[in-house]
């Protein structure tokens, strides 16, 4: 992407996250990557994975800022994709509950924010003003453990762990 940017073209990275990241109140990186089979909980692991995506986006924003590469984390809404079909019944009940009904979308509606972050001329300015998370085609305040100012130290730590996990595949 840096080469693309140097040639004068715009470059953006759009990462799928979720408001599910707000379900996570604290993260012990030594215990959650990878999760222990005996303590695995699909709903919790989903929230952790989406928080990790938001931490990753924030670290990419920091690392790519001087190159003019825009990085965004997006929440598509609650899309009935079958994600909870193999999870626990609590997850299905939660996502089908009144608490989440306002976020239910079909696939085109869910894709709209990704398209916005990919194409909108507003996104670079929104990032300059501190945005890192988008929903409903606009920047939203990130909440939970991955929100700016909560556990900023984990942005870099997620990067280091990710690098070590993929090293053997290079």
Secondary structure as UniProt FT lines:
FT   HELIX           2..6
FT   TURN            7..8
FT   STRAND          11..16
FT   HELIX           19..23
FT   HELIX           29..32
FT   TURN            33..35
FT   HELIX           37..39
FT   HELIX           42..64
FT   HELIX           65..67
FT   STRAND          69..74
FT   STRAND          78..79
FT   HELIX           83..86
FT   HELIX           89..96
FT   HELIX           98..101
FT   TURN            102..103
FT   STRAND          104..105
FT   HELIX           107..119
FT   TURN            121..122
FT   HELIX           123..128
FT   TURN            129..130
FT   STRAND          133..135
FT   TURN            136..137
FT   STRAND          138..139
FT   TURN            145..146
FT   TURN            148..150
FT   HELIX           153..166
FT   HELIX           167..169
//
